[in-house]
Amino acid sequence: MSLRVHDLMSWHPSSVSVTATIDDGLSVMLRDEAPEVYVTFDDGQLAGVVPDFAFLKARLVQSPGNLAITTIMSRSVAAVTPDLPINEILPLFREGRFQR
């Protein structure tokens, strides 16, 4: 029996609504000690992701914390289905194209 994505995936990733602010997202990331925060629409669909370095960059350029989180999120998010065998996605990680 081979491992599938659902065997290793996080079932409750750190997330905020598209209406959240940068400060809201940062609070969730710190609370959950997460490396990124997923941004979702009201129906739960993925809108984007904000990695930890995007929060750091926002602070370094002194972006106001009350700005919409969508201003710093990446909309280009690669995704796979939960039933995909792990051996099919391993090359993506080995090649350094993805970390998570």
Helices and strands as residue ranges (DSSP letters): H 5-8, E 15-17, H 22-32, E 36-40, E 46-51, H 52-60, G 69-71, H 86-94
